[in-house]
Structure formats: structure tokens, C-alpha cells
């Protein structure tokens, strides 16, 4: 089998380094290119340096050139950067795995439009365990549809720039859909002051930021006399990297379309 050639965006970042490490250990995936912002001090350095081994591939600053060399782009950067890289992928006809979070409605619409031309896996969390939790939440919400208040609590490192996390929002969406609610109408983001009694149909979100926490997520179903908690904790970013490589394999040879990890894992 010919390895799938991938280009890694944001190669010198925390997630970029983890992706490089995962790629070097995967027999079905080969690194075609790695790139970063043109002003990054990592430009010109060997991409394998971050994984402790020479690769012969230097980190470049030209996104278009890097994507052209690959079959699939894997991008965990920032929304504005991802959308710029996506434009290159559409022009070049390359598959894309997007793990970036924090997109607004316009950004999500741009991804959906791009998926009319190239195959894309776009998911708020690439970890297989988190996607198993999404399915568990759907089942739990249908069972606990009366008399239980729902709260989503997430904790991330101090450097995370968006809140609530994309994973927390997706958890809320899964629960809301299972309960027949519109998350845009029932979500409550944090509380302060005299808030009055809790609306039983609301879904609350709390975001904690501190230290180097990779990512902890809990959905609490609080009833009378009992609490059910469904929790996922990430000890490293490797599960996200491994899931994204699984997504790249899923896209190999596939036509244009918008997919997520539920599709990749055959959960639909």
C-alpha cells in the first residue's frame, strides 16, 4: 500500500509537534511537508527535530507549496489560518482534516462550501474516546430526558484562546439534539449575580483555564437525589493526533463531502 502523504500545518506548535511524532510512527502515513507561519523561528529546521529524529524535510513558510506536495492537509492551527490553508487545498484538490476550533458561523459556512469541492473531516475533537463519549451522551440524554439538569464543565490549559471549547459545545449540541432542544436558545454560558432559579430546559457551560491541562470534559446530569457524570480526560495530545491520522486514512480516495469523526468511526 502506498503511504498517504500528509502536510502538517503549524508544525512547530504543540499540536503540530504531536502530529509529527505520530506520523513518523505510522506505517500508512508519510510526511510530505511541514509548514508554519512565514515569521516562525522554526522555518528551515528539520521537521523531525521535534520528534527526536532527522526526517530530511525542512519546515517551510509557504502553505500552498506544502499542500501541493501532499495528498491530505492536517490542520490544528487557528480559524483564520485554517481558512487560508483551506483555500489552497480547494485550489489544489487536496483532502483536508480540520481539528481547529473556535470557528464562527461564517467560518463553518466556508468549510461547508469547500467540502463541495474536496473531502473534509471537520470535528471539534479527533480523539476516539471523546467520540465514544458523544454517543454515550446521546443515549444518556434520551434516558434522562425529564427531571435532570444538564451542565457541561470543561478545563483547559492557560494558553487556550477560545471558550467554551469546541468539544464542550459539541457535547451540548449532542445532548440538546437528543432532548429535542435548540442549543442556541437554551445554552447558558457562566453565571454571575442574582440569576434567579435555574431554567430546567437550559444547558449550562462552565470553562476553567489554568496550568497545562490538555483537556478535561464532564457532562453532569443532576436529578433529585442523584447525579450522573460522563467524563473524558486527556493526558496528552496524542489521542487527537492518532484520530486525525485515522481521519486521513478515511479520506483517501474519497470524493468531495463534509464528514466528522462519527463518520470516520462508522458510528452513523
MOURDA-V123326 format. One record per pair of residues at least 12 apart in sequence whose C-alpha atoms are under 6 Angstrom apart, sorted by sequence separation. I is the first residue (numbers start at 0). J is the second residue. If there is no record, write none. Layout:
i:I j:J
i:I j:J
This chain:
i:45 j:57
i:46 j:58
i:217 j:229
i:44 j:57
i:217 j:230
i:43 j:57
i:44 j:58
i:216 j:230
i:43 j:58
i:186 j:201
i:216 j:231
i:42 j:58
i:185 j:201
i:186 j:202
i:187 j:203
i:188 j:204
i:189 j:205
i:215 j:231
i:42 j:59
i:185 j:202
i:186 j:203
i:215 j:232
i:246 j:263
i:214 j:233
i:213 j:233
i:71 j:93
i:73 j:95
i:10 j:33
i:37 j:60
i:70 j:93
i:71 j:94
i:72 j:95
i:73 j:96
i:74 j:97
i:75 j:98
i:76 j:99
i:94 j:117
i:96 j:119
i:10 j:34
i:34 j:58
i:36 j:60
i:63 j:87
i:71 j:95
i:75 j:99
i:78 j:102
i:94 j:118
i:95 j:119
i:96 j:120
i:97 j:121
i:98 j:122
i:2 j:27
i:3 j:28
i:4 j:29
i:5 j:30
i:6 j:31
i:10 j:35
i:33 j:58
i:34 j:59
i:35 j:60
i:94 j:119
i:2 j:28
i:3 j:29
i:4 j:30
i:5 j:31
i:6 j:32
i:7 j:33
i:8 j:34
i:9 j:35
i:34 j:60
i:2 j:29
i:4 j:31
i:6 j:33
i:20 j:50
i:16 j:49
i:32 j:65
i:140 j:174
i:137 j:173
i:141 j:177
i:31 j:68
i:137 j:174
i:31 j:69
i:137 j:177
i:123 j:165
i:124 j:166
i:123 j:166
i:163 j:206
i:148 j:199
i:157 j:208
i:150 j:202
i:151 j:203
i:152 j:204
i:154 j:206
i:156 j:208
i:157 j:209
i:149 j:202
i:150 j:203
i:151 j:204
i:152 j:205
i:153 j:206
i:154 j:207
i:155 j:208
i:156 j:209
i:157 j:210
i:150 j:204
i:154 j:208
i:156 j:210
i:156 j:211
i:156 j:212
i:155 j:212
i:155 j:213
i:155 j:214
i:6 j:66
i:101 j:161
i:154 j:214
i:154 j:215
i:153 j:215
i:6 j:69
i:153 j:216
i:5 j:69
i:152 j:216
i:4 j:69
i:5 j:70
i:100 j:165
i:152 j:217
i:4 j:70
i:5 j:71
i:6 j:72
i:7 j:73
i:8 j:74
i:151 j:217
i:5 j:72
i:9 j:76
i:151 j:218
i:150 j:218
i:150 j:219
i:149 j:219
i:149 j:220
i:148 j:220
i:147 j:220
i:148 j:221
i:147 j:221
i:147 j:222
i:146 j:222
i:126 j:238
i:126 j:239
i:125 j:239
i:126 j:242
i:125 j:242
i:125 j:243
i:118 j:254
i:118 j:255
i:122 j:259
i:117 j:255
i:118 j:256
i:119 j:257
i:120 j:258
i:121 j:259
i:116 j:255
i:120 j:259
i:115 j:255
i:114 j:255
i:115 j:256
i:114 j:256
i:114 j:257
i:18 j:240
